[in-house]
Amino acid sequence: MLVDGKYRPNESYNPRFDITLGQAIGIPPLVAAAAAALPALSSSLAGGLVIGGSKVGSAVKAAERFRQTYPPGVAEALSQPYPARGMGEHVIPRRVLKDFPFLAPVVNHPANILRRPTKGEMYELHYKCDNHFDGTKLPRGLEEKGWSGAKAGLERYGPLRWAWHCTTPAMKVGTGVIGAAGVAAHEALGTKNPRIRSKGQGSTAR
């Protein structure tokens, strides 16, 4: 719901527990039925259930949060699975390749890329981790033309939180060399480029 021009969760929202297959990232009908019938059980199991590299628990919780916060059409769009072929969030950003093309094998390596189960979660992560991303367009015909991180009330991560939330598990358990390079690149490229901004809705998640 909108509060002072920003979206906030509706604290009075208390529907019956239900999820759709799409919102549950394509989990099998039997699992979906069990989750709908036994919310407590599904909640306890979801955190460890991984399907196609996506945590179902995260997707289900995100879909519920989106329904509490946004108009129905927008919530449904944000709850859609993030495409497997989507670029994801690059820790060492792809824009460094403009000046350092030889870093392509490192920048495009899976160990440098973060992903989230749903489009909405991906947009949120992208906004918090990348100062160059303000928002993205939404499908036509919805209550909102685009999603904006600022309108969603999100804040950018500072260096310490960025180092934890915006680096991959491989970086966290590794030597830290690549992670340090990512932090350095993030700080060096942190200044926004006004040429690629479009009022929070013209950019697209990578």
N, C-alpha and C positions, 0 to 999 in steps of 0.2 A: 504494500500500500504506500501511496505517496504521503510523505510528511515533510512539509517545508521544502518541497521541490526535490526531495530525495526519497528513494525507495527504502522502506524499513519493513521488517517482518511484522505481520499482523498477530499480535499476542493473543487475540481472542479467537484465532483460527484453530478449530479443533474438529476436523472431519474424521470420519471413520478411516482406519488404516487401509489404504489400497494403493497398489502400484500397477502399472501397465507393463507389458513386455518391453515396449520401447524404452520406457523409463528405467527398466531394470537391465538395460543393455543386453537384450535378447536372451535372457535366461530361459531355460526350458519351461514349458507350461506347468509341469509338475512342481518345479521349484517355485515358480511364481504363485501357484495356488497355495503351496505350503506357507510362503511368505505372507500372503494375504490373510491366511487363516490363523497363523501363529506369529504375530508381530514380534513378540518377545524372543522367540526362538530365532526368527530370521535376523533380528538385530544382533544377537549374540554370535551368530554364525557368519553374518555378512562381512565382518571385518577381515576374516581370513579366507573368504571365498573369492577366488580369482578366475575370471572367465575372459579369455582372449586378452590377457594382460591388464584388464580393468577390474578394480575392486567393486563388486556389486554393492557392498554396504555404502561406499562413498556415493555411488550414483543414486541410490534410493534416498539417502539423506539429503542429497543436493536437490533432487526432484521435489521433495517435500518442502524444503526451504524455499525453492523458487515459487511453489504454489502459494506459500504464505506471504511472499513479498511482491510478486509481480502480477499483472493482469493475466487471465487464463492463457491467451494466445502466446504471450511473451514467455510465460513459465514453461509452456509446452515446447517452445523452440529452444530454450536454454537447457531443457532436460534431454534433448536428443543426444545420442552417442556422438562423441567426437570421432571423426573419420579416422580409420586406421592409417590412411595415407596422408593425414594432416601433417603439416610440418612440425607441429609442437612448439615448445618454447626452448630455444637454444640458449644454453648457459653462456657460452662464448657466442655472441650474436653474429648472425650471418652477414651483417653489414661490414664486419672487419675484412671480409673477402674482397671488398672493393679495393683496398690498399694492400692486402696480404693474401692474394689468391692461393698461395702455396699452403695455406692453413686449411684448405677445404677438407682434407681427410679427417682432421681433428674436429672442425666445426660441425661436419655432417655425420660424425660418428654417433651411434646410439647412446654412448656414455655421456654425450654432451646435450642430450635432448630430454626434456621433461614432457610428460603427457598426463592428461586427466581423463576420466571416463566420459564426462559430458561436455558439451560445448560451453555451457555456462561456467563450469568449473575451470575450463581452459581459458576462457576470457578473463575470469577473475585472477588466475595465476599470472596470465600474460600482463595484465594491468599492474599488478603488484610488483612484478619482477622487471618489467621493461618500461623505462621512462618515455620511450618513444611511442608507446601504445596507449591511446586514450579510450578507444571504443571500437565498435564494429557495427555494420549494418545488420538488420534483421530481415527475415522474409517479408515480402510485401503483404499488405492487408492486415497487419497486426496493430495492436493498440499503440505501439511505439515503433518509430521508423528505425531506431537503432538502440544498441546497448551502450551505456556510458559508465565507465568505472567511477567517475566522480559522482554521477547521479545515483549510483548504487551505494554511495557513501564509503567507498573503499579508500585505503591509504597505501601509498607506495612503501615498499620495504626499505628500511635503512640498511647500511652495510652489513651489520651483524645478522639481522633477520634474513637479509638476502642470502648471505652465505649459508644459512641453514635451509631455508625454504625453497631457494631457487637454484640449488645444485642437485645433481643426481646422486642416487645411492652409491654408484661407482666412485664418484668423487669423494663422498664422505668416508668411505672405507679404504680409499686409495692413499697414495702418498700425500695428496693435497696439492700437488704441483698444478694439475689441471684446474682444480678448484680455485687456487690462488690466481691463476691466469684469468679465470672467469670473473673473479671479483675485480681484478685490475681492469679488465676490458669493460666491465659494467661501470666502474667509476670513471674511466677515461671517456666513455661514450655516453655518460649520463645526461649531458646537456641535450635538451630537446632540439630537434630540427623543425622549425616552424613550417617548413615547406611540406612536411608529410603529415601535418595535423589537419583535421577537418572537423572541428567542433565536437570532438569526442565520438564521431560516428562514421568517419570516412575511412578509417583504417580497417584492416582485416587481420584476424589472428593468423599467425603463420603456421 
